[in-house]
């Protein structure tokens, strides 16, 4: 199926189109005065300085971020993106280590009041099948454009060193961090830390775990090849040649959702400094190992 993947030129054009979408979409942002709290989010507030940020892009759904500024500034920026469940999370330990941290929840799937269930299709978030059915023109294209809008806002905050941004996340967040590392190639990216990354080697993982979500998108296409090309745009393997910065990966030996073989294949394609931590008994969940590993990686490279 990789024969249907986009050419390098098509991938470069797709990346450029995301930048164009983000730059040409007016996006208002304001920090919310009330932190709010919902146990549905799993967000715990450790500082009065931490705040939700509401992003309102023109002709797109409102989405939210969570801004956690460093105590001593200016400082590098770490950007965290969520797993497929669209959960929000805070990272006070990384703030204490001297980083600004922005968590982004694209597409408005989760708000300060909790998940927006009206955006689900078949009880699930539709970002992956929408990517397939739109042939790469929606879904993750808009997801990534939302991220660029939020990062642009963060980079214009006085606390942030504009030329020092790094990305991290788990599962979809890991895959998303890698895609953002690709998008910020030559735009100030310093490193990436991707935990059990989803969106990696669709052909090898076809139908496994979370990858089965893509099948719904193929139902709207006359030619399956168009769907495979769309998956090629978001497959981190397609972006490996652009990931020239240091990349940290983890893989779980018992992960049936994002099989370790897919992550190993990505590791073998990365052209720069790289590290793969294989957790022999690791399953698909947030692990105790990742944040300490990522923190050390950031100290070295962010």
N, C-alpha and C positions, 0 to 999 in steps of 0.2 A: 504493500500500500504506500510505502514511502515514495514509490515512483510518481505518485500524484502530488507529492509535497511541492510547495512553491520553490522556484529557483531562488538563488541568492539575490538576484535583482528584484524579484517579486517580494521577497522578505524585506529587503531594504526599503522598497516603496511602501510596504505596509507599515513599517516602523515610522517612516516619514509622515504617513497619513495620520498616525496617532498624535505625533507632535503637532501637526497642522490643526487637528481637531481641538486639541487642548489649547493651543495658542489663539485660535480664532473663536473660541467660545468664551464669552464674558462670564466670569464666575465671581460672584460676590461671596465674601467670607467674613464671618464675625464670630468672635469668641462669646460663648454663652455665659451669662452671669451666674446662672444656677448650675452647679455641677450635676445635681439630680442624683438619684441612685435607684437602681433596679437590680434586685437579686437575680433577675433573668439574664442580665448582662454579665454577671461575674466580675464587675468592675469595682475595685476597692480604691478609695481615694486616700492618698498618703500625704497630700500637700494641697494647701489652698491655692497654690499656683497652677495646679493641673486643671485644665478646662476642656470641655467639649468645644469643638469648632464646627459651625454649620457652614457648609459649602452649597451655594445655590447657583449652579451653572445654567445659563440660558438654554431653554428648550430641552433640558435634561432634568432628571429627578434630583431633588436635594439629597445630599449625602453628608456624612459626619466623620469627623476625625477626633482624636483625643491628643491634646498638646501637653507635653511634659518637658518644660524648659530646664536646662541645666542650672545648677546653683552658681557656677562660675562661668562667665561668658566673656567673649564669644567662644563657641564650642562646636565640634562636629555635629552633624545631624544623622541620626539613625532612624530609618523608616521601617515600620512593622506593618505587614498586611495579614489579613485573617485567613484561617482555614475555610473550607467550603461551608461550614456552618455559619460563617459571617460574624463570629463572636468578636467582641471588643476585649482588649486586654491592656493593662498598664505595666510599666517596666521601671519601677522606682529604683531597683538595684542598678540599672544602667545609668539612670539619671545621677545617682550618687557617685558613679564612676566618672562623671564629667561629660556626659552626652546630652544633647537635646534629643528627645524621642517623640516621633509623631506616629501614632497608630491611625491608619486609614481604613474605613469600612465603605468601599465603593458601592455605587448603585442604590444607596439608600435602603439596603436590606435590613440594617439594624440602626435604630435611633436611640437617643438617650432614654426613651421610654420603653425600649425593648424591640424585638424583631417586628418588622412590618409584614405581617402574614399575608397581606393582600398582594404582595409581590411574588409569592410562591406560585409555582405551577406543579400540579400533581404532588403537593405537599413538599416540594423541594425548590431550592433556588434555581433559576433557569439559565444562569450565565453560561454554562458549558453547552447545553443543547441549543441555546440561542446563537452561540458562536458558529455552530455547525449549520443550522438552518439559514443563517444570514450570509453564509459563505465568508465569514470573517469580518463582516461589516458592522456587526453589533456584538453583544455579549462581552467577551474579554477586550475587544477594542475599546468599548466605552468604559469598562472596568479600569483599564490602564490609563485612559485619558483622564478619568477622575483622579487617579493617583498623581498624574503629572500636574493637574490643577492644584491639588492640595500641597504637593511638594514645592511648587512655585511659591505658594503663600508662605510656607515655612522658611524657604530660602530668603525671603524678604523680611524676616523677623530679625531684629538687631542682635538677638542671641546667637545667630547661626553663622558659621563659616561657610560661605556659599560654595566653595570648591571642595568641600569634604562631606559627601553624603554616602551612606552605606545602607544596605537593605537586608532584612531578615524576616523569617517566618517559618511556619510549620505546615506541611501538607500543601494545600493550595497556596498558603502563605509562602512556603518554600519555593514553589514553582513561580509564584508571582514575584518574589524577590529576585529570582534569576532573570525573569523577563524585564524587570525594572533595571537590573544591572546591565542588561543588553541595551535597553532604551537610553540609559545614561552613559553608554560608551562614548567617551570624549565629551561628556557633560559633567565631569566632576566626581564620578563614582569612584570610591576607594576600595570597597570590598563587598562581598555578599556572603551571608551565612544562611544556608537552606537546609532545613530539617525535614527529612522524609519527603522530599519534594514531589508533589503531584505535577501533572502536565509534563511528564517526562517519558518519552519513548512510547507513544500511543500504540504503535504497532505491536510491540512486545507485550504491552499491558492490556491489549484489546479485550474489553469485557471484564477485566479484573476489578474488583472493588469499586472505587469511585469512578473508574473509567467507563463503567457501564452507563453512566449518566449521558454520555454522548449519543447513545443510540436513539434517543427521542428526537434529536435534531435531524437525523437522516430520514425520518419519515416524511419530511417536507421537501425532500430533494428528489428530482427525477434521476439524477446521476450521482451515485455514491462518490465518484471521484471528486466532485466539488466539495463534499463534506470532508474528505481526507485532506484536501488542500487547506481547508479552514483549520483543521487540527494541526497541520504543519506549521501554520503561522504561530500557534501558541505552544508548540512542542519545544521544550527547552533545548533539545538536541539541535534543532534548527538554528538556535541562537548561540551555540557553543563557541563558534569562531569569533563572536563579538565579546565574549566574556573573558577578556584578557587580564582582568584584575584578579586578586586572590579570591578564591571561592572555597568555602567550607561546606561540605555535604555530610549528612548522616543517613544511614540506612539501617532498617530493622530486619533481622534475620527471620522474624515471624510476622512480618508485615504483609498481610494479604491484600491491603488496599493500594499501596504503592510499592510493588515488589522490589526488593533490593537489586535485582538484575537490571532494572530500568535505570536506577541511580548509578550503578557501576558503569553502565554504558555511557552515561553522560560524563562521568569522571574521566573516562578514557579519552573523551574528545576535547576536554578543556585544554586550552593552549598555554595557560599561565600557571602561576603558583596555585596549588590545589591541595585539599586534604579531604579524605573520606574516612569517617569513623563508622565502623560496622559494629552495631550493637546486636550481638548474637541472639539474644532472647527478646530483642525489641519488637514491640507490636506498634500498631498505628495509633499513637496518642502522644500528647505532650510528655516529654521525658525529663527526668532530673538532670540528664547530662547536657542537654542542648544549650541552655543559657550560659552555664560556665564555659562551655566550649566556644560559644559565640563571643562571650565577653573577652576571652583570651585572644580570639581572632581580631576583635575590634581594637584591643590594646596594641596589637602588632601592626595593623594596617589602616584602621579608620582615622 
